[in-house]
Amino acid sequence: MASKKPPDADSSPPPYPGRGNVDSILRNALRYTISQKEYETLQRYLLTRSPPTIRRKAPPPQKYQALVQKGDDFNAATIRASLRVFIISQTGLKLWDLISTRLLARSKPASLAGFALSVYPADQLRITIAIYFATRSLEFLYNALEGDGWFKDRPSWWGTWLLMPLATGQLLHAFVFDRDCFPKAYGDFILHHTPNYVQRRPASYPSKLPWPSANTVVDSLAEMSRLNWPAFVSPILFPTAPQTLPTTLTQLSPITSPAHPSHTSLSCATLHPSDPSCTRTLANYVLAAFPALAKFFAAFYALFSIPKYKKFLADPMFGLSLLVKRVLKTTAFMTGAIGTSWGSICLFQYMFPRTFLPQGRWFLGGAMGGMWAFVDWKGGGGQVMYSVRMSLDSLWKVGKKRGWWKGVQGGDIAVFVASLVLMNVLYERRRGAVDSGVGKALGWLRGEQLFASRMGEKDGSEK
């Protein structure tokens, strides 16, 4: 019996479906380009959403595996990783070359000068400078994008004032719960202009008896938030009650003991003890605070108008009208913002259950107060950005205090240098987007102003 001849290896059928029909060069190219798992991911998220003609021609993952499968895949994986590193590195270098040669060529020397800030020892001043330049550079970027037509369809009320509710919301929350992270001068200004809500020691009150300070009152309001806003138990109505105040709020007894018995909320009895009407208290605050704030801002704006006295003398009536408008708008904004922030405490007692956002309502109240920026939404950008910078500084400190993030050594310098880079790029590419004062400073930093002044002197000497 004749033995069967073993089949020829070359004439045997392909072990994988369709493998024999695929060119070996193409098969190796696929192996060195994309792995089987990567192809499955590509099939799942991209090819399944492609047009039907492409889906029909693309092989399923099982067939792709049969096409590229070849024993140990270590060499192919190594080559794939090497190719990707090479492509990414080459692309990154090309991109950096484009940026450095076309955009940053003249900006780098002036921007790198920002590292000189690192020699200044005062950490707080460095942070303040970094925040200022960061916000200013973003302002200029917005101006450039606006000039390019990115916001051409924006509504008429769109503006910088929309940042104010976020800033005042954060500031009020920090003022109540993290006063060590709040600008002290700003806090003293607010407390000084809220006599209707922060009760002062009466002139007839005995000097030997303790009276809660303004900061103690604010700390007590924070404690009320943690206690879910307790109700008011009047000692006048319940003289035999063993305890009318929570144990952590007994320091408020000089204010709340003689409070009007019709109060139902301890916060209202603390803020306006003699008047049970929250609305009338807010109205009295506006009537009392508006004239005082108007005097303050009149003196403030008049002082800063002295360098522009020549323009004022050229047209006194026009200059006076501008000054009056500025004073009235700023006064209305500050009076409304402070009054609304305090009045919102009473409002939320009637609107919300005691356990609803007991601490978060401080942010809502501050945001409501910040909506008053709409009064001066065209010309109040300076006040808004000042509040935004204070809020960013406060938020950074609160985050470090509560462990939300950690500071990076030299981070303020990095922010400052990055801001200078962005300013220089905008100054180079779209000079009109940069404020004239900052633009002149950048010109001196880049040497352009010095060169221009020397050329002017040279031309004058030749004449």
C-alpha positions in Angstrom: 0.0 0.0 0.0 1.5 3.2 -1.1 2.0 5.9 1.5 0.3 9.3 1.1 2.6 12.1 0.0 2.6 14.9 2.6 1.1 18.0 1.3 3.5 20.7 0.1 3.9 23.5 2.6 3.7 26.1 -0.2 0.5 24.7 -1.6 -1.3 24.4 1.7 -4.3 26.7 2.3 -3.7 29.8 4.3 -4.1 29.3 8.0 -6.1 32.6 8.4 -9.0 33.7 6.4 -8.0 35.9 3.6 -4.3 36.1 4.7 -3.0 34.6 1.5 -4.7 37.4 -0.5 -3.0 40.2 1.3 0.4 41.3 0.2 3.1 40.6 2.8 4.5 44.1 2.6 1.0 45.5 3.4 0.6 43.0 6.2 3.9 44.0 7.8 3.1 47.7 7.4 -0.1 47.1 9.3 1.7 45.1 12.1 4.2 47.9 12.6 1.5 50.7 12.5 -1.3 49.6 14.7 -1.8 46.7 17.1 -4.9 44.4 17.2 -6.2 46.0 20.4 -5.8 49.5 19.0 -7.6 48.4 15.9 -10.5 47.2 18.0 -10.7 50.6 19.7 -10.5 52.3 16.3 -13.3 50.0 15.0 -15.5 50.7 18.0 -15.2 54.5 18.2 -14.4 55.6 14.6 -15.1 53.1 11.9 -18.5 52.2 13.2 -19.5 55.9 12.7 -17.9 56.2 9.2 -19.9 56.1 5.9 -21.2 52.7 4.9 -18.7 52.3 2.0 -15.8 52.6 4.4 -17.4 50.2 7.0 -17.9 47.6 4.3 -14.2 47.7 3.2 -12.8 47.8 6.7 -12.1 44.2 8.0 -13.6 43.2 11.3 -11.2 42.9 14.3 -11.1 39.1 14.0 -10.0 39.2 10.4 -7.5 42.0 11.1 -6.0 39.8 13.8 -5.7 36.9 11.4 -4.0 39.2 8.9 -1.3 40.6 11.2 -0.8 37.7 13.6 2.8 36.3 13.6 4.1 34.6 16.6 5.9 37.0 19.1 4.8 40.6 18.6 7.6 42.1 20.7 9.6 43.4 17.7 6.5 44.9 16.1 5.4 46.6 19.3 8.9 48.1 19.8 9.0 49.5 16.3 5.5 50.9 16.7 6.5 52.7 19.9 9.7 54.1 18.3 7.9 55.4 15.3 5.3 57.2 17.5 8.0 58.8 19.7 9.8 60.0 16.5 6.7 61.4 14.9 5.5 63.2 18.1 9.0 64.6 18.8 9.4 65.8 15.2 5.9 67.4 15.2 6.6 69.1 18.6 9.9 70.5 17.4 8.4 71.8 14.2 5.5 73.4 16.1 8.0 75.0 18.6 10.1 76.3 15.7 7.0 77.9 14.1 6.0 79.6 17.4 9.5 80.7 18.3 10.4 82.1 14.9 7.1 83.7 13.9 5.5 84.7 17.2 8.1 84.8 20.0 11.2 85.9 18.3 11.0 89.4 19.6 8.9 88.6 22.7 11.4 86.2 24.4 13.9 88.7 25.6 11.3 91.0 27.1 9.3 88.2 28.6 12.3 86.4 30.1 13.0 89.6 32.0 10.0 88.7 34.1 12.3 86.2 36.0 13.8 89.2 37.7 10.7 89.3 39.9 12.0 86.2 41.6 14.6 88.2 43.5 11.9 90.2 45.3 11.4 88.7 48.8 7.8 89.7 49.5 5.7 86.7 48.5 2.3 88.5 48.7 3.4 91.3 46.4 4.7 88.7 43.9 1.4 87.0 43.9 -0.4 90.2 43.5 1.7 91.2 40.5 1.3 87.8 38.9 -2.5 87.9 39.2 -2.6 91.5 37.8 -0.5 90.6 34.8 -2.4 87.4 34.2 -5.8 89.1 34.2 -4.5 91.9 32.1 -3.1 89.5 29.5 -6.4 87.7 29.3 -8.2 91.0 28.9 -6.0 91.8 25.9 -6.5 88.3 24.5 -10.3 88.9 24.7 -9.8 92.2 22.9 -7.9 90.5 20.2 -10.5 87.8 19.7 -13.2 90.4 19.7 -11.4 92.3 17.0 -11.2 89.1 15.0 -15.0 88.7 15.1 -15.2 85.8 17.6 -18.0 87.6 19.6 -19.8 89.4 16.8 -23.1 87.8 17.7 -23.0 88.5 21.4 -26.0 90.2 23.1 -25.9 93.9 23.9 -25.7 93.3 27.6 -22.6 91.1 27.4 -19.6 92.5 29.1 -17.0 92.4 31.9 -19.7 93.0 34.5 -20.8 89.4 34.3 -17.6 88.4 36.2 -18.7 90.5 39.2 -21.3 88.1 40.6 -18.7 85.3 40.7 -16.1 87.5 42.3 -18.5 89.0 45.0 -20.0 85.6 45.7 -16.6 84.1 46.4 -15.5 87.2 48.4 -18.5 87.2 50.7 -18.1 83.5 51.4 -14.4 84.0 52.2 -15.3 87.1 54.3 -17.6 85.0 56.5 -15.7 81.6 56.7 -12.1 82.4 55.8 -11.5 86.0 56.8 -7.7 85.4 57.1 -7.9 84.8 53.3 -9.8 88.0 52.7 -8.3 91.4 52.0 -8.4 93.2 55.3 -8.8 96.8 53.9 -11.8 95.7 51.8 -13.4 94.0 54.8 -12.9 97.0 57.0 -14.5 99.2 54.2 -17.5 96.9 54.1 -18.0 96.8 57.9 -17.5 100.6 58.2 -20.4 101.2 55.7 -22.9 98.7 57.2 -24.0 100.3 60.5 -27.6 99.2 60.0 -26.6 95.5 59.9 -23.5 95.3 62.2 -24.7 96.7 65.5 -22.3 99.1 67.2 -22.0 99.5 71.0 -24.7 102.0 72.1 -23.4 105.2 73.8 -25.4 104.4 76.9 -24.2 100.9 77.2 -22.0 100.3 80.3 -18.4 100.3 79.4 -17.6 97.5 81.9 -19.9 95.1 80.1 -18.7 93.2 77.0 -20.1 94.0 73.6 -19.5 91.8 70.5 -17.2 93.3 67.9 -18.0 93.5 64.2 -15.7 90.5 63.5 -17.4 88.6 66.3 -20.8 89.2 64.8 -19.6 87.9 61.4 -18.1 84.8 63.0 -21.4 84.2 64.8 -23.2 84.4 61.5 -20.8 81.8 60.1 -21.6 79.6 63.2 -25.3 80.0 62.5 -24.7 78.6 59.0 -23.0 75.6 60.5 -26.0 75.1 62.9 -28.5 75.3 60.0 -29.8 78.8 60.9 -31.4 78.3 64.3 -34.7 80.0 65.2 -34.8 82.9 67.6 -36.1 82.4 71.1 -36.9 85.8 72.6 -35.9 86.3 76.3 -38.7 88.8 76.5 -41.4 86.3 75.6 -39.7 83.4 77.5 -38.0 84.9 80.5 -37.8 81.6 82.3 -36.3 79.6 79.4 -33.0 78.0 80.6 -31.2 78.8 77.4 -32.3 81.1 74.5 -29.1 80.9 72.5 -26.9 78.0 71.4 -23.9 77.5 73.5 -21.6 78.6 70.7 -23.5 81.9 70.2 -23.8 83.2 73.8 -21.5 86.1 72.9 -24.5 87.6 71.0 -26.6 88.0 74.1 -26.0 91.8 74.4 -27.6 92.2 71.0 -30.3 89.5 70.9 -31.6 89.8 74.5 -33.4 93.2 73.9 -34.3 92.2 70.3 -37.9 92.7 69.1 -39.9 89.6 70.2 -41.6 89.2 66.8 -38.3 88.1 65.2 -38.4 84.4 64.2 -34.8 84.0 62.9 -31.7 84.4 65.0 -29.9 86.0 62.1 -32.5 88.7 61.8 -32.5 89.3 65.5 -28.7 89.7 65.3 -28.5 92.0 62.2 -31.5 94.3 63.0 -32.7 93.6 66.5 -34.8 96.7 67.1 -36.7 96.5 63.7 -38.6 93.3 62.9 -39.0 94.4 59.2 -36.2 93.2 56.9 -37.4 95.3 54.0 -37.5 98.5 56.1 -34.0 97.8 57.4 -32.7 97.5 53.8 -34.4 100.7 52.8 -32.9 102.5 55.9 -29.5 101.2 55.0 -29.7 102.6 51.4 -30.8 106.0 52.7 -28.0 106.1 55.2 -25.2 104.6 53.2 -25.7 106.3 49.8 -24.7 109.9 50.9 -21.7 108.6 52.8 -20.4 106.5 49.9 -21.1 109.4 47.5 -18.9 111.7 49.5 -16.1 109.0 49.6 -16.2 108.3 45.9 -16.5 112.1 45.0 -13.2 112.7 46.9 -11.6 109.5 45.4 -12.4 110.4 41.8 -11.6 114.1 42.3 -8.1 113.1 43.6 -7.4 110.9 40.6 -8.6 113.6 38.2 -5.9 116.0 39.3 -3.4 114.8 36.6 -6.0 115.6 34.0 -6.8 119.1 35.2 -5.9 120.6 31.8 -8.8 118.7 30.1 -11.1 119.8 33.0 -10.2 123.4 32.6 -10.7 123.3 28.8 -14.4 122.3 29.3 -15.3 122.5 33.0 -19.0 121.6 32.6 -18.3 118.5 30.6 -15.6 117.4 33.0 -17.9 118.0 36.0 -20.8 116.1 34.4 -18.5 113.1 33.8 -17.3 113.2 37.4 -20.9 113.3 38.7 -22.0 110.4 36.5 -19.0 108.3 37.6 -19.6 109.1 41.3 -23.4 108.3 41.1 -22.9 105.1 39.2 -20.2 103.8 41.4 -22.1 104.8 44.6 -25.3 103.1 43.3 -23.3 100.0 42.5 -21.5 99.8 45.9 -24.6 100.7 47.9 -26.7 98.1 46.1 -24.0 95.4 46.3 -23.4 95.7 50.0 -27.0 96.2 50.9 -28.2 93.2 48.8 -25.5 91.0 50.2 -26.6 91.6 53.7 -30.3 91.7 52.9 -30.0 88.3 51.2 -29.4 86.7 54.6 -32.9 87.7 55.6 -34.4 86.9 52.2 -33.1 83.3 52.3 -34.6 82.8 55.7 -38.0 83.2 54.1 -37.2 81.5 50.8 -35.2 78.4 51.8 -35.6 75.6 54.4 -33.1 75.9 57.2 -31.1 72.9 55.9 -30.9 74.1 52.2 -27.5 75.4 51.3 -26.8 76.6 54.9 -23.3 77.8 53.9 -23.6 78.0 50.1 -26.2 80.7 50.4 -23.5 83.1 51.3 -22.1 82.7 47.8 -25.6 83.2 46.3 -26.1 86.4 48.4 -22.7 87.8 47.2 -23.6 86.9 43.6 -26.9 88.7 43.9 -25.0 91.8 45.2 -22.6 91.5 42.3 -25.5 91.9 39.8 -25.5 95.6 40.7 -22.5 95.9 38.4 -25.0 96.2 35.6 -25.7 99.8 36.7 -22.3 100.7 35.3 -21.8 97.9 32.9 -20.2 100.1 30.2 -17.7 102.1 32.3 -17.2 100.0 35.4 -14.8 97.5 34.0 -12.0 98.8 36.3 -14.0 98.1 39.5 -15.0 94.7 38.2 -11.5 93.6 37.4 -10.2 94.9 40.7 -12.8 92.7 42.5 -11.9 89.8 40.2 -8.2 90.1 41.2 -9.0 90.2 44.9 -11.3 87.2 44.4 -8.6 85.2 42.7 -6.1 86.0 45.4 -8.6 85.1 48.1 -9.6 81.9 46.3 -6.0 80.8 46.0 -5.4 81.3 49.7 -8.6 79.5 50.6 -7.7 76.6 48.4 -4.3 76.3 50.1 -5.8 76.6 53.5 -8.4 73.9 52.9 -6.0 71.6 51.0 -7.7 71.9 47.6 -4.4 72.4 46.0 -0.7 73.0 46.9 1.5 75.8 45.9 4.3 75.2 43.4 7.7 76.9 44.2 8.1 79.7 41.7 4.6 79.3 40.4 3.9 83.0 40.7 7.0 83.7 38.6 5.9 81.2 36.0 2.5 82.9 35.7 4.1 86.3 35.5 6.5 85.3 32.7 3.7 83.4 30.8 1.5 86.6 31.0 4.4 88.7 29.6 4.8 86.2 26.8 1.1 86.5 25.9 1.2 90.3 26.1 4.2 90.5 23.9 2.7 88.1 21.3 -0.5 90.3 21.3 1.6 93.4 21.1 3.4 92.0 18.2 0.5 90.6 16.3 -2.4 92.9 17.2 -1.1 96.0 18.9 -4.6 97.6 19.1 -5.8 94.9 21.6 -3.2 96.0 24.2 -4.0 99.0 26.5 -2.1 102.1 25.5 -0.4 102.4 28.9 0.6 98.8 29.1 1.7 98.9 25.4 4.0 101.8 26.1 5.5 99.9 29.0 6.0 96.9 26.8 7.7 99.1 24.2 10.2 100.3 26.8 10.8 96.7 27.9 11.4 95.6 24.4 13.6 98.6 23.7 11.4 100.1 21.1 10.5 103.3 23.0 14.1 104.0 23.9 15.1 103.5 20.2 12.3 105.7 19.0 13.2 108.5 21.5 16.9 108.4 20.5 15.9 108.5 16.8 13.7 111.5 17.6 16.6 113.3 19.4 18.9 112.5 16.4 16.4 113.9 13.9 16.0 117.0 16.0 19.8 117.6 16.2 20.1 117.2 12.5 17.5 119.8 11.9 
